C-alpha cells in the first residue's frame, strides 16, 4: 500500500463518483479504478458498493476512510515540520552570550523579534564568559555566540555588532567623580581595581591590561568577581574602582558614578560569532535579525 492509494481512495470516497474523482486527482478514470481495485484486493475488503447508477461506501470503506484521513493529515504534518525546520521555523537554537550583552537594547530587541517571528523555535540562551562562548561554539554545544573581542580559533568567524566606549566605575565620593567630562586611565594608576579574574576568560581583561600598559602602570587587582553586577556592587561598597563597557551605565546603583575613559583605544566591541560554514537555517534567521537591529 502506498500513500497515493490512500489519496485515490479518499478522493473517490468524497466524490462518490470515479469520473469526478479522476478529474480532482488529475488522472484518467481507468487507472483510478484499477488502483482502487488493487487496494481492495490488498486489504481483502470491499470499500465501495458499486452499481451502474451509483457508488457508495461500504461499511468497511466508511471505517477505512476515517483512518485514511488521519494518516494523510499526519503525513502532511510531518512534511510541514520538515519544511519548517529547513526554513529555520522549528526546532531549538542554542545561543551563548557574555553577561554584558543583554544591556545593549538591540540584542534583547532582536531576541524578542525572533520569538515573535518563530514562536515554534525554542531559544536556549546560556550566559557565560567570552572564552566559554568561543569554546562552546568549537565543541558545537551552541550555534551562535555573542561576546566581547578575544582571539578566536580559525574555525570561527565574527561580525562586529557595535562598538561602545569604556567607562570608569567610581564611588560617588571619589575625587575623580567630579570630572564629568571623562578621565585618563593613568589617573587610576594608584587605585585598587575590582575586576574579572584573568582565568574567567573575559575579553575585557586583556584590553584593560593593554590600556594600562600604554598608560604606564600595571593595575592592582584588590578584588575579583565573575559578574559585572557584582563588580559594580563592590565598587559601591568601597573596595576599589573598575572599568566596564558603557552599556552598564544603564544600571543605576546607589553610590556609583560612571566616567568615560578618554584614552585612545578605550572602547570595546560586541561580536556575533559562528562556526565557519556550519550555519543552520534557524541561526541564519537569528543572525539576520540581530545584525539588522544593530545596524539600524
Backbone as CSV, one residue per row, in Angstrom:
resi,resn,N_x,N_y,N_z,CA_x,CA_y,CA_z,C_x,C_y,C_z
1,UNK,0.840,-1.190,0.000,0.000,0.000,0.000,0.878,1.243,0.000
2,UNK,0.545,2.188,-0.863,1.296,3.431,-0.950,0.376,4.591,-0.603
3,UNK,0.996,5.739,-0.307,0.196,6.912,0.056,-0.758,7.315,-1.063
4,UNK,-0.327,7.115,-2.308,-1.198,7.501,-3.413,-2.479,6.679,-3.416
5,UNK,-2.405,5.420,-2.955,-3.614,4.608,-2.868,-4.609,5.230,-1.896
6,UNK,-4.079,5.728,-0.783,-4.951,6.376,0.202,-5.563,7.647,-0.366
7,UNK,-4.736,8.431,-1.065,-5.256,9.678,-1.648,-6.324,9.370,-2.704
8,UNK,-6.092,8.355,-3.522,-7.079,7.964,-4.531,-8.386,7.530,-3.852
9,UNK,-8.241,6.720,-2.802,-9.435,6.234,-2.115,-10.229,7.384,-1.502
10,UNK,-9.537,8.321,-0.824,-10.229,9.445,-0.184,-10.949,10.301,-1.223
11,UNK,-10.305,10.507,-2.379,-10.943,11.308,-3.434,-12.236,10.651,-3.916
12,UNK,-12.205,9.353,-4.161,-13.412,8.654,-4.616,-14.473,8.657,-3.515
13,UNK,-14.042,8.462,-2.272,-14.982,8.440,-1.155,-15.664,9.788,-0.974
14,UNK,-14.951,10.855,-1.256,-15.541,12.184,-1.097,-16.430,12.563,-2.278
15,UNK,-16.064,12.132,-3.472,-16.858,12.459,-4.662,-17.980,11.441,-4.909
16,UNK,-17.738,10.194,-4.461,-18.650,9.075,-4.743,-18.954,8.976,-6.245
17,UNK,-17.898,9.246,-7.009,-18.010,9.200,-8.478,-16.585,9.073,-9.021
18,UNK,-16.309,8.012,-9.740,-14.945,7.773,-10.226,-14.508,8.828,-11.237
19,UNK,-15.414,9.269,-12.074,-15.059,10.265,-13.083,-14.673,11.580,-12.440
20,UNK,-15.507,12.074,-11.501,-15.194,13.346,-10.836,-13.921,13.229,-9.997
21,UNK,-13.737,12.093,-9.321,-12.518,11.892,-8.526,-11.277,11.905,-9.409
22,UNK,-11.379,11.324,-10.587,-10.244,11.313,-11.510,-9.875,12.736,-11.920
23,UNK,-10.901,13.582,-12.145,-10.645,14.980,-12.504,-9.948,15.712,-11.351
24,UNK,-10.422,15.473,-10.143,-9.799,16.114,-8.975,-8.338,15.697,-8.846
25,UNK,-8.059,14.443,-9.092,-6.697,13.921,-8.942,-5.811,14.221,-10.141
26,UNK,-6.412,14.608,-11.261,-5.638,14.887,-12.463,-5.151,13.657,-13.173
27,UNK,-5.914,12.559,-13.048,-5.559,11.342,-13.765,-6.796,10.867,-14.538
28,UNK,-6.614,9.879,-15.402,-7.768,9.351,-16.139,-8.511,8.330,-15.280
29,UNK,-9.741,8.044,-15.644,-10.578,7.193,-14.801,-10.141,5.725,-14.763
30,UNK,-9.768,5.097,-15.899,-9.411,3.664,-15.847,-8.291,3.341,-14.858
31,UNK,-7.162,4.093,-14.857,-6.116,3.789,-13.863,-6.612,3.969,-12.429
32,UNK,-7.499,4.965,-12.206,-8.032,5.175,-10.865,-8.837,3.951,-10.422
33,UNK,-9.702,3.455,-11.282,-10.495,2.266,-10.954,-9.587,1.074,-10.665
34,UNK,-8.522,0.950,-11.451,-7.601,-0.174,-11.251,-6.882,-0.073,-9.898
35,UNK,-6.493,1.157,-9.517,-5.786,1.347,-8.248,-6.702,1.059,-7.063
36,UNK,-7.980,1.445,-7.162,-8.926,1.165,-6.085,-9.146,-0.339,-5.959
37,UNK,-9.259,-1.007,-7.106,-9.425,-2.457,-7.076,-8.204,-3.133,-6.448
38,UNK,-7.019,-2.623,-6.781,-5.798,-3.192,-6.215,-5.749,-2.978,-4.701
39,UNK,-6.219,-1.823,-4.261,-6.251,-1.531,-2.829,-7.214,-2.478,-2.118
40,UNK,-8.398,-2.671,-2.711,-9.377,-3.585,-2.116,-8.829,-5.010,-2.059
41,UNK,-8.111,-5.384,-3.089,-7.530,-6.732,-3.121,-6.488,-6.885,-2.012
42,UNK,-5.670,-5.869,-1.832,-4.636,-5.927,-0.800,-5.253,-5.971,0.592
43,UNK,-6.312,-5.200,0.799,-6.970,-5.169,2.104,-7.836,-6.409,2.347
44,UNK,-8.250,-7.022,1.275,-9.175,-8.139,1.418,-10.553,-7.684,1.857
45,UNK,-10.919,-6.459,1.441,-12.214,-5.901,1.840,-12.764,-5.044,0.706
46,UNK,-14.078,-5.078,0.540,-14.725,-4.215,-0.459,-14.945,-2.841,0.173
47,UNK,-14.422,-1.819,-0.463,-14.511,-0.462,0.084,-15.712,0.302,-0.468
48,UNK,-16.145,-0.065,-1.655,-17.277,0.633,-2.280,-18.320,-0.387,-2.749
49,UNK,-19.571,-0.004,-2.633,-20.665,-0.734,-3.267,-20.960,-0.021,-4.576
50,UNK,-20.772,-0.720,-5.701,-20.904,-0.085,-6.997,-22.122,-0.669,-7.735
51,UNK,-22.839,0.208,-8.398,-23.872,-0.207,-9.358,-23.671,0.639,-10.601
52,UNK,-24.461,0.403,-11.629,-24.344,1.219,-12.843,-24.735,2.674,-12.593
53,UNK,-25.511,2.910,-11.532,-26.034,4.259,-11.321,-25.424,4.981,-10.141
54,UNK,-24.753,4.275,-9.221,-24.214,4.970,-8.049,-23.011,4.230,-7.467
55,UNK,-22.241,5.014,-6.713,-21.111,4.480,-5.953,-21.334,4.888,-4.499
56,UNK,-21.256,3.946,-3.588,-21.450,4.235,-2.163,-20.361,3.532,-1.362
57,UNK,-20.027,4.103,-0.205,-19.056,3.468,0.679,-19.678,2.255,1.345
58,UNK,-18.926,1.186,1.396,-19.338,0.033,2.187,-19.053,0.342,3.655
59,UNK,-19.485,-0.524,4.559,-19.185,-0.324,5.981,-17.680,-0.350,6.210
60,UNK,-16.993,-1.278,5.542,-15.527,-1.318,5.653,-14.914,-0.037,5.093
61,UNK,-15.470,0.459,3.979,-14.963,1.692,3.383,-15.155,2.885,4.282
62,UNK,-16.298,2.941,4.979,-16.572,4.068,5.869,-15.563,4.113,7.012
63,UNK,-15.286,2.957,7.593,-14.314,2.893,8.680,-12.891,3.166,8.189
64,UNK,-12.583,2.635,6.997,-11.245,2.851,6.432,-11.026,4.322,6.088
65,UNK,-12.081,5.025,5.688,-11.963,6.445,5.331,-11.494,7.263,6.528
66,UNK,-12.032,6.980,7.707,-11.633,7.718,8.904,-10.134,7.559,9.164
67,UNK,-9.663,6.340,9.060,-8.241,6.078,9.317,-7.361,6.653,8.206
68,UNK,-7.799,6.548,6.974,-7.014,7.059,5.846,-6.826,8.567,5.960
69,UNK,-7.897,9.261,6.353,-7.791,10.715,6.519,-6.798,11.073,7.625
70,UNK,-6.843,10.347,8.730,-5.896,10.600,9.826,-4.455,10.389,9.369
71,UNK,-4.240,9.328,8.590,-2.890,9.047,8.096,-2.408,10.172,7.187
72,UNK,-3.246,10.626,6.276,-2.852,11.676,5.340,-2.605,12.999,6.051
73,UNK,-3.425,13.287,7.067,-3.198,14.509,7.856,-1.843,14.435,8.549
74,UNK,-1.512,13.282,9.120,-0.239,13.126,9.814,0.934,13.220,8.843
75,UNK,0.768,12.647,7.649,1.825,12.739,6.635,2.050,14.193,6.232
76,UNK,0.966,14.935,6.025,1.089,16.356,5.665,1.749,17.142,6.796
77,UNK,1.402,16.784,8.037,2.009,17.460,9.183,3.511,17.186,9.236
78,UNK,3.881,15.930,9.002,5.303,15.569,9.011,6.067,16.325,7.934
79,UNK,5.468,16.437,6.756,6.112,17.173,5.661,6.254,18.639,6.012
80,UNK,5.221,19.200,6.658,5.270,20.602,7.063,6.353,20.833,8.108
81,UNK,6.478,19.892,9.054,7.523,20.001,10.067,8.908,20.019,9.418
82,UNK,9.114,19.134,8.444,10.412,19.082,7.756,10.691,20.385,7.011
83,UNK,9.673,20.901,6.314,9.864,22.157,5.570,10.170,23.310,6.514
84,UNK,9.414,23.395,7.638,9.624,24.491,8.577,10.983,24.398,9.254
85,UNK,11.416,23.182,9.541,12.744,23.005,10.126,13.825,23.446,9.152
86,UNK,13.651,23.117,7.868,14.617,23.526,6.850,14.684,25.035,6.718
87,UNK,13.553,25.704,6.921,13.481,27.166,6.826,13.867,27.853,8.132
88,UNK,14.185,27.066,9.163,14.549,27.659,10.441,13.369,28.118,11.264
89,UNK,12.195,27.561,11.018,10.989,27.987,11.721,10.593,27.024,12.836
90,UNK,11.391,26.003,13.073,11.020,24.979,14.029,12.282,24.365,14.605
91,UNK,12.255,24.004,15.888,13.398,23.345,16.491,13.925,24.111,17.688
92,UNK,15.237,24.017,17.909,15.875,24.682,19.042,17.131,25.386,18.561
93,UNK,17.316,26.615,19.021,18.515,27.377,18.699,19.234,27.705,20.003
94,UNK,20.490,27.254,20.115,21.274,27.476,21.327,22.215,28.658,21.117
95,UNK,22.072,29.657,21.977,22.836,30.899,21.866,23.587,31.131,23.166
96,UNK,24.886,31.348,23.070,25.690,31.706,24.233,26.015,33.184,24.188
97,UNK,25.985,33.840,25.345,26.242,35.283,25.339,27.019,35.685,26.586
98,UNK,27.853,36.689,26.426,28.576,37.246,27.549,27.642,38.106,28.380
99,UNK,27.928,38.226,29.665,26.973,38.828,30.601,26.632,40.276,30.277
100,UNK,27.523,40.990,29.593,27.242,42.398,29.304,26.350,42.595,28.092
101,UNK,26.154,41.538,27.287,25.387,41.690,26.045,23.943,42.130,26.250
102,UNK,23.194,41.589,27.222,21.780,41.958,27.326,21.537,43.421,27.668
103,UNK,22.580,44.140,28.106,22.387,45.532,28.481,22.373,46.464,27.283
104,UNK,22.586,45.931,26.104,22.512,46.735,24.883,21.152,46.475,24.242
105,UNK,20.393,47.511,24.011,18.981,47.359,23.658,18.754,46.545,22.393
106,UNK,19.658,46.620,21.416,19.432,45.926,20.147,19.393,44.413,20.320
107,UNK,20.102,43.873,21.313,20.147,42.421,21.497,18.846,41.883,22.081
108,UNK,18.340,42.422,23.205,17.027,41.931,23.660,15.911,42.201,22.662
109,UNK,16.009,43.293,21.916,15.002,43.579,20.884,15.023,42.509,19.802
110,UNK,16.228,42.094,19.398,16.341,41.058,18.370,15.828,39.722,18.885
111,UNK,16.105,39.405,20.156,15.605,38.155,20.739,14.079,38.163,20.769
112,UNK,13.502,39.306,21.160,12.038,39.409,21.193,11.459,39.257,19.791
113,UNK,12.071,39.922,18.813,11.584,39.844,17.435,11.680,38.417,16.899
114,UNK,12.756,37.711,17.258,12.923,36.328,16.805,11.827,35.441,17.396
115,UNK,11.536,35.619,18.675,10.499,34.807,19.321,9.122,35.097,18.726
116,UNK,8.897,36.347,18.326,7.629,36.697,17.691,7.525,36.078,16.300
117,UNK,8.637,36.123,15.566,8.624,35.626,14.187,8.642,34.099,14.121
118,UNK,9.275,33.449,15.118,9.418,31.995,15.103,8.979,31.412,16.450
119,UNK,7.688,31.462,16.743,7.211,31.003,18.059,7.427,29.518,18.302
120,UNK,7.605,28.726,17.248,7.799,27.283,17.412,9.261,26.910,17.653
121,UNK,10.162,27.901,17.595,11.583,27.642,17.850,11.884,27.923,19.321
122,UNK,12.448,26.930,20.008,12.868,27.133,21.393,14.241,27.799,21.392
123,UNK,14.311,28.994,21.975,15.563,29.734,22.039,16.224,29.436,23.382
124,UNK,17.294,28.639,23.354,18.008,28.256,24.569,19.180,29.213,24.769
125,UNK,19.076,30.094,25.746,20.081,31.129,25.991,20.957,30.729,27.176
126,UNK,22.273,30.813,26.979,23.225,30.443,28.032,24.190,31.593,28.276
127,UNK,24.258,32.060,29.516,25.176,33.135,29.872,26.523,32.539,30.262
128,UNK,27.606,33.087,29.723,28.950,32.573,30.002,29.976,33.644,29.651
129,UNK,31.217,33.398,29.969,32.275,34.336,29.598,32.537,34.265,28.099
130,UNK,33.247,35.262,27.589,33.548,35.292,26.157,34.327,34.056,25.728
131,UNK,35.312,33.633,26.546,36.100,32.447,26.193,35.238,31.196,26.221
132,UNK,34.335,31.115,27.171,33.439,29.960,27.241,32.503,29.917,26.034
133,UNK,32.068,31.095,25.573,31.233,31.149,24.368,32.001,30.582,23.180
134,UNK,33.254,31.025,22.999,34.067,30.544,21.882,34.282,29.032,21.982
135,UNK,34.575,28.538,23.189,34.791,27.096,23.372,33.523,26.307,23.044
136,UNK,32.367,26.836,23.457,31.096,26.147,23.196,30.766,26.125,21.708
137,UNK,31.168,27.144,20.984,30.976,27.148,19.532,31.860,26.082,18.876
138,UNK,33.081,25.978,19.348,34.009,24.996,18.775,33.513,23.569,19.023
139,UNK,33.022,23.288,20.230,32.553,21.916,20.503,31.097,21.706,20.099
140,UNK,30.512,22.724,19.455,29.180,22.645,18.859,28.061,22.449,19.874
141,UNK,28.282,22.893,21.112,27.196,22.850,22.090,26.286,24.068,21.974
142,UNK,26.718,25.099,21.249,25.858,26.220,20.880,26.081,26.517,19.399
143,UNK,25.149,27.267,18.809,25.245,27.583,17.381,25.628,29.033,17.114
144,UNK,25.267,29.928,18.031,25.542,31.356,17.857,26.123,31.882,19.157
145,UNK,27.123,32.744,19.052,27.723,33.347,20.238,27.739,34.866,20.148
146,UNK,27.531,35.513,21.289,27.614,36.970,21.392,28.645,37.253,22.474
147,UNK,29.767,37.871,22.084,30.861,38.011,23.038,31.662,39.290,22.804
148,UNK,32.507,39.585,23.767,33.476,40.674,23.636,34.708,40.141,22.902
149,UNK,35.462,41.007,22.224,36.588,40.545,21.407,37.630,39.749,22.195
150,UNK,37.948,38.580,21.666,39.058,37.758,22.147,39.706,37.139,20.910
151,UNK,40.819,36.470,21.097,41.457,35.754,19.985,40.621,34.507,19.694
152,UNK,40.158,34.385,18.459,39.271,33.288,18.086,40.021,32.221,17.296
153,UNK,39.611,30.962,17.429,40.180,29.909,16.578,39.815,30.146,15.112
154,UNK,40.576,29.555,14.206,40.330,29.745,12.779,38.973,29.192,12.335
155,UNK,38.417,28.272,13.108,37.141,27.663,12.730,35.946,28.584,12.986
156,UNK,36.178,29.703,13.652,35.092,30.637,13.972,35.247,31.924,13.177
157,UNK,34.127,32.510,12.833,34.131,33.818,12.156,33.226,34.760,12.934
158,UNK,33.538,36.060,12.872,32.772,37.027,13.656,32.326,38.211,12.815
159,UNK,31.261,38.833,13.270,30.775,40.096,12.713,30.642,41.064,13.884
160,UNK,31.139,42.275,13.724,31.013,43.261,14.800,29.603,43.854,14.791
161,UNK,28.909,43.705,15.911,27.551,44.241,16.012,27.556,45.730,16.320
162,UNK,28.406,46.144,17.243,28.503,47.563,17.583,29.765,47.777,18.423
163,UNK,30.083,49.024,18.637,31.243,49.401,19.447,30.798,50.471,20.436
164,UNK,31.343,50.424,21.636,30.951,51.385,22.673,32.170,51.772,23.505
165,UNK,32.142,52.930,24.141,33.282,53.355,24.970,33.359,52.580,26.272
166,UNK,34.527,52.615,26.876,34.700,52.095,28.228,34.502,53.229,29.227
167,UNK,33.999,52.886,30.389,33.792,53.892,31.436,34.447,53.424,32.724
168,UNK,34.945,54.384,33.477,35.449,54.093,34.819,34.258,54.049,35.767
169,UNK,34.264,53.065,36.651,33.206,52.922,37.652,33.796,53.379,38.989
170,UNK,33.200,54.418,39.583,33.747,55.044,40.790,32.662,55.215,41.844
171,UNK,33.093,55.226,43.094,32.148,55.634,44.134,31.811,57.113,43.966
172,UNK,30.605,57.470,44.341,30.152,58.854,44.179,31.087,59.834,44.888
173,UNK,31.655,59.430,46.029,32.515,60.334,46.813,33.957,60.378,46.300
174,UNK,34.284,59.580,45.276,35.659,59.553,44.767,36.011,60.915,44.170
175,UNK,37.225,61.415,44.423,37.620,62.724,43.885,37.488,62.829,42.362
176,UNK,37.749,61.742,41.655,37.671,61.782,40.191,36.225,61.813,39.691
177,UNK,35.260,61.567,40.567,33.858,61.616,40.164,33.446,63.011,39.720
178,UNK,34.208,64.012,40.137,33.900,65.389,39.744,34.236,65.670,38.280
179,UNK,35.054,64.805,37.660,35.462,65.009,36.268,34.372,64.486,35.333
180,UNK,33.333,65.253,35.195,32.161,64.798,34.434,32.432,64.658,32.944
181,UNK,33.514,65.288,32.459,33.826,65.184,31.029,34.729,64.000,30.711
182,UNK,35.001,63.163,31.703,35.811,61.978,31.473,37.157,62.058,32.158
183,UNK,37.936,60.954,32.058,39.234,60.910,32.720,40.197,60.032,31.944
184,UNK,41.479,60.240,32.216,42.522,59.388,31.660,42.727,58.185,32.579
185,UNK,43.007,57.036,31.969,43.173,55.831,32.766,44.341,55.970,33.742
186,UNK,45.355,56.736,33.369,46.524,56.915,34.241,46.138,57.498,35.593
187,UNK,45.048,58.232,35.643,44.618,58.829,36.919,44.133,57.773,37.908
188,UNK,43.938,56.532,37.431,43.518,55.431,38.306,44.688,54.522,38.686
189,UNK,45.922,54.919,38.344,47.084,54.037,38.499,47.285,53.575,39.937
190,UNK,46.992,54.430,40.893,47.235,54.073,42.295,46.013,53.465,42.974
191,UNK,44.963,53.271,42.234,43.718,52.774,42.810,43.672,51.243,42.817
192,UNK,43.045,50.651,43.839,42.759,49.210,43.777,41.629,48.960,42.780
193,UNK,41.762,47.896,41.998,40.755,47.577,40.980,39.894,46.398,41.422
194,UNK,38.632,46.478,41.064,37.706,45.355,41.179,37.412,44.910,39.752
195,UNK,37.722,43.638,39.440,37.608,43.245,38.031,37.399,41.740,37.899
196,UNK,37.169,41.330,36.645,37.017,39.915,36.344,38.336,39.175,36.594
197,UNK,38.290,37.928,37.050,39.522,37.145,37.164,40.130,36.911,35.779
198,UNK,41.434,36.852,35.725,42.103,36.589,34.447,41.644,35.253,33.856
199,UNK,41.464,34.248,34.723,41.093,32.911,34.262,39.643,32.826,33.804
200,UNK,38.855,33.863,34.080,37.435,33.817,33.737,37.208,33.814,32.236
201,UNK,38.131,34.396,31.491,38.015,34.382,30.035,37.241,35.557,29.478
202,UNK,37.231,36.681,30.191,36.581,37.878,29.675,37.533,38.593,28.723
203,UNK,37.018,39.007,27.570,37.854,39.753,26.630,38.266,41.106,27.177
204,UNK,37.564,41.574,28.215,37.868,42.897,28.781,39.158,42.880,29.602
205,UNK,39.518,41.719,30.146,40.715,41.656,30.990,41.964,42.021,30.187
206,UNK,42.125,41.368,29.037,43.310,41.642,28.209,43.309,43.088,27.728
207,UNK,42.127,43.631,27.451,42.065,45.015,26.979,42.466,45.989,28.082
208,UNK,41.982,45.757,29.301,42.363,46.641,30.410,43.864,46.595,30.647
209,UNK,44.453,45.419,30.605,45.894,45.308,30.807,46.653,46.056,29.727
210,UNK,46.185,45.968,28.476,46.848,46.665,27.379,46.743,48.178,27.542
211,UNK,45.562,48.654,27.893,45.374,50.092,28.089,46.209,50.599,29.261
212,UNK,46.281,49.808,30.327,47.068,50.217,31.497,48.550,50.285,31.155
213,UNK,49.051,49.309,30.400,50.463,49.347,29.987,50.747,50.598,29.172
214,UNK,49.831,50.930,28.259,50.007,52.141,27.447,49.989,53.390,28.313
215,UNK,49.263,53.327,29.440,49.178,54.479,30.347,50.311,54.478,31.363
216,UNK,51.184,53.463,31.327,52.376,53.448,32.169,52.215,52.814,33.535
217,UNK,51.255,51.940,33.723,51.123,51.288,35.033,50.545,49.886,34.870
218,UNK,50.630,49.123,35.930,50.048,47.791,35.982,48.977,47.783,37.074
219,UNK,47.753,47.457,36.750,46.670,47.561,37.736,46.867,46.615,38.925
220,UNK,46.494,47.089,40.085,46.483,46.247,41.283,45.047,45.756,41.488
221,UNK,44.857,44.453,41.342,43.521,43.884,41.473,43.292,43.484,42.931
222,UNK,42.491,44.289,43.623,42.225,44.053,45.042,41.098,43.052,45.253
223,UNK,40.204,42.956,44.288,39.042,42.077,44.425,38.624,41.598,43.043
224,UNK,38.249,40.324,42.956,37.806,39.757,41.684,36.361,39.293,41.796
225,UNK,35.646,39.376,40.676,34.258,38.912,40.627,33.944,38.503,39.199
226,UNK,33.139,37.453,39.056,32.828,36.928,37.731,31.659,37.602,37.050
227,UNK,30.918,38.448,37.763,29.752,39.123,37.200,29.930,40.627,37.289
228,UNK,29.584,41.320,36.191,29.715,42.773,36.173,28.837,43.422,37.237
229,UNK,27.664,42.857,37.481,26.774,43.401,38.500,27.452,43.363,39.869
230,UNK,28.145,42.273,40.146,28.861,42.154,41.416,30.003,43.155,41.487
231,UNK,30.701,43.332,40.377,31.798,44.303,40.337,31.293,45.698,40.704
232,UNK,30.190,46.099,40.107,29.630,47.430,40.384,29.233,47.537,41.850
233,UNK,28.634,46.477,42.405,28.259,46.485,43.813,29.460,46.597,44.731
234,UNK,30.570,45.948,44.372,31.783,46.022,45.189,32.431,47.408,45.112
235,UNK,32.330,48.045,43.952,32.795,49.438,43.845,31.967,50.325,44.768
236,UNK,30.645,50.125,44.763,29.767,50.901,45.646,30.111,50.672,47.109
237,UNK,30.614,49.463,47.417,30.985,49.130,48.799,32.354,49.672,49.180
238,UNK,33.043,50.334,48.239,34.313,50.975,48.545,35.530,50.100,48.411
239,UNK,35.411,48.970,47.676,36.554,48.068,47.554,37.505,48.447,46.436
240,UNK,37.169,49.439,45.638,38.060,49.873,44.579,37.307,50.519,43.435
241,UNK,37.970,50.619,42.277,37.377,51.178,41.066,37.342,50.076,40.009
242,UNK,36.680,50.364,38.905,36.670,49.392,37.829,36.514,50.097,36.486
243,UNK,36.636,49.321,35.418,36.422,49.806,34.057,35.529,48.792,33.348
244,UNK,34.420,49.282,32.802,33.439,48.403,32.170,32.900,49.048,30.898
245,UNK,32.245,48.284,30.039,31.590,48.865,28.865,30.511,49.868,29.271
246,UNK,30.340,50.894,28.455,29.410,51.979,28.780,27.970,51.507,28.916
247,UNK,27.636,50.378,28.312,26.255,49.887,28.402,25.830,49.621,29.835
248,UNK,26.805,49.416,30.739,26.457,49.166,32.137,26.015,50.421,32.869
249,UNK,26.131,51.560,32.212,25.608,52.785,32.831,24.098,52.707,33.017
250,UNK,23.451,51.788,32.289,22.009,51.613,32.469,21.674,51.067,33.851
251,UNK,22.679,50.507,34.514,22.454,50.007,35.872,22.646,51.140,36.866
252,UNK,21.560,51.588,37.431,21.619,52.672,38.405,21.812,52.084,39.794
253,UNK,23.050,52.121,40.270,23.373,51.602,41.592,23.704,52.788,42.488
254,UNK,23.047,52.870,43.628,23.311,53.968,44.562,24.769,53.975,44.973
255,UNK,25.360,55.166,44.961,26.737,55.312,45.400,27.774,55.110,44.320
256,UNK,27.339,54.942,43.054,28.276,54.699,41.948,28.037,55.693,40.821
257,UNK,29.126,56.184,40.222,29.029,57.012,39.022,29.925,56.416,37.945
258,UNK,29.667,56.789,36.704,30.428,56.299,35.554,31.043,57.491,34.829
259,UNK,32.324,57.367,34.510,33.016,58.435,33.794,33.743,57.843,32.584
260,UNK,33.578,58.475,31.430,34.175,57.970,30.191,35.693,57.955,30.278
261,UNK,36.303,56.852,29.861,37.769,56.750,29.777,38.201,57.365,28.448
262,UNK,39.084,58.350,28.495,39.421,59.155,27.323,40.629,58.639,26.546
263,UNK,41.289,57.606,27.025,42.487,57.094,26.352,42.144,56.565,24.952
264,UNK,43.127,56.650,24.060,42.961,56.080,22.717,42.743,54.573,22.831
265,UNK,41.787,54.071,22.095,41.503,52.636,22.116,40.644,52.193,23.279
266,UNK,40.142,53.143,24.070,39.312,52.780,25.231,37.858,52.595,24.813
267,UNK,37.681,51.671,23.915,36.318,51.278,23.548,36.312,49.767,23.339
268,UNK,35.157,49.202,23.274,35.041,47.753,23.151,33.905,47.409,22.202
269,UNK,34.039,46.291,21.542,33.021,45.851,20.586,32.252,44.668,21.156
270,UNK,31.138,44.385,20.532,30.412,43.135,20.762,30.374,42.402,19.430
271,UNK,30.797,41.152,19.453,30.865,40.350,18.235,29.759,39.305,18.218
272,UNK,29.300,39.042,17.032,28.418,37.903,16.771,29.300,36.835,16.121
273,UNK,29.371,35.650,16.719,30.333,34.638,16.283,29.606,33.337,15.936
274,UNK,30.055,32.694,14.855,29.528,31.402,14.421,30.664,30.520,13.922
275,UNK,30.376,29.237,13.792,31.344,28.329,13.167,31.363,28.567,11.669
276,UNK,32.519,28.497,11.092,32.679,28.716,9.660,31.969,27.620,8.882
277,UNK,31.038,28.030,8.013,30.376,27.099,7.116,29.404,26.151,7.771
278,UNK,28.962,26.415,9.026,28.059,25.496,9.722,26.799,26.226,10.187
279,UNK,26.302,27.129,9.372,25.162,27.952,9.761,23.851,27.223,9.482
280,UNK,23.048,26.998,10.504,21.743,26.373,10.335,20.730,27.424,9.881
281,UNK,19.600,27.007,9.309,18.573,27.976,8.918,18.084,28.821,10.091
282,UNK,17.932,28.189,11.273,17.495,28.938,12.443,18.533,29.980,12.840
283,UNK,19.797,29.571,12.837,20.866,30.502,13.188,20.935,31.648,12.176
284,UNK,20.752,31.323,10.920,20.782,32.360,9.882,19.689,33.396,10.115
285,UNK,18.476,32.930,10.444,17.373,33.850,10.697,17.665,34.721,11.910
286,UNK,18.232,34.136,12.968,18.548,34.894,14.178,19.634,35.930,13.895
287,UNK,20.662,35.508,13.177,21.770,36.424,12.860,21.277,37.598,12.011
288,UNK,20.427,37.324,11.040,19.911,38.396,10.196,19.115,39.406,11.007
289,UNK,18.312,38.927,11.943,17.554,39.831,12.796,18.478,40.675,13.675
290,UNK,19.498,40.025,14.254,20.378,40.708,15.162,21.241,41.743,14.455
291,UNK,21.778,41.384,13.285,22.610,42.346,12.554,21.774,43.504,12.023
292,UNK,20.540,43.213,11.640,19.658,44.279,11.150,19.329,45.255,12.274
293,UNK,19.034,44.741,13.466,18.703,45.598,14.600,19.912,46.435,15.015
294,UNK,21.095,45.794,15.021,22.291,46.503,15.461,22.702,47.595,14.484
295,UNK,22.591,47.295,13.176,22.983,48.299,12.185,21.961,49.429,12.117
296,UNK,20.684,49.103,12.465,19.658,50.128,12.442,19.775,51.066,13.607
